[in-house]
Amino acid sequence: MPSLYPDPGIEYYYKACRKGDREAKAVTVDQSPVAALASASDITGLPRDNFEIHEISKDEFEKLRSR
């Protein structure tokens, strides 16, 4: 198993979208999938199981985050 010390410098980015949304519009973005779900639930007032998580690129993350 690879060591996580020192930090390998790998970054992941995620967006939370409503389930069934054909366009996959982001409700929120985060570097943690769990935090993205929690934030989307807080923003909309809907349960967490109404959302799905998609991994996105750093460029898309920055673009969506700046809105």
C-alpha positions as CSV (number, residue, x, y, z in Angstrom):
1,M,0.0,0.0,0.0
2,P,1.5,3.4,-1.0
3,S,2.3,5.8,1.8
4,L,0.4,9.1,2.1
5,Y,3.4,10.7,3.9
6,P,4.8,12.9,2.5
7,D,1.6,14.1,0.8
8,P,1.6,12.8,-2.8
9,G,0.1,16.0,-4.0
10,I,-2.9,14.4,-5.8
11,E,-5.9,16.6,-5.9
12,Y,-9.5,15.5,-6.6
13,Y,-12.5,17.7,-7.3
14,Y,-16.2,16.9,-7.2
15,K,-19.5,18.4,-8.0
16,A,-22.9,17.4,-6.6
17,C,-25.8,17.3,-9.0
18,R,-29.4,16.3,-8.7
19,K,-30.1,12.7,-9.6
20,G,-31.7,12.4,-13.0
21,D,-30.5,15.8,-14.2
22,R,-29.5,15.2,-17.8
23,E,-27.3,18.3,-18.0
24,A,-25.6,17.4,-14.6
25,K,-25.7,21.0,-13.4
26,A,-23.6,21.5,-10.3
27,V,-25.4,22.4,-7.1
28,T,-22.1,22.8,-5.4
29,V,-18.4,21.8,-5.8
30,D,-15.8,20.7,-3.2
31,Q,-12.6,18.8,-2.8
32,S,-14.4,16.2,-0.7
33,P,-17.3,14.1,-2.1
34,V,-18.9,13.9,1.4
35,A,-18.7,17.7,1.9
36,A,-20.2,18.3,-1.6
37,L,-23.2,16.1,-0.7
38,A,-23.6,17.8,2.7
39,S,-23.4,21.3,1.1
40,A,-25.9,20.4,-1.6
41,S,-28.3,19.1,0.9
42,D,-27.9,22.2,3.0
43,I,-28.4,24.5,0.0
44,T,-31.5,22.9,-1.3
45,G,-33.0,21.4,1.8
46,L,-33.3,18.0,0.1
47,P,-32.0,14.7,1.5
48,R,-28.5,13.7,0.5
49,D,-29.7,10.7,-1.4
50,N,-31.3,13.1,-4.0
51,F,-27.8,13.9,-5.3
52,E,-25.0,12.2,-7.2
53,I,-21.3,13.0,-7.2
54,H,-19.2,13.5,-10.3
55,E,-15.4,13.9,-10.3
56,I,-14.4,17.0,-12.3
57,S,-11.1,18.6,-13.5
58,K,-9.4,21.3,-11.6
59,D,-10.3,23.8,-14.5
60,E,-14.0,22.9,-14.2
61,F,-13.8,23.2,-10.4
62,E,-12.3,26.7,-10.6
63,K,-14.8,27.8,-13.2
64,L,-17.8,26.5,-11.2
65,R,-16.4,27.8,-7.9
66,S,-16.0,31.4,-9.3
67,R,-19.7,31.7,-10.0
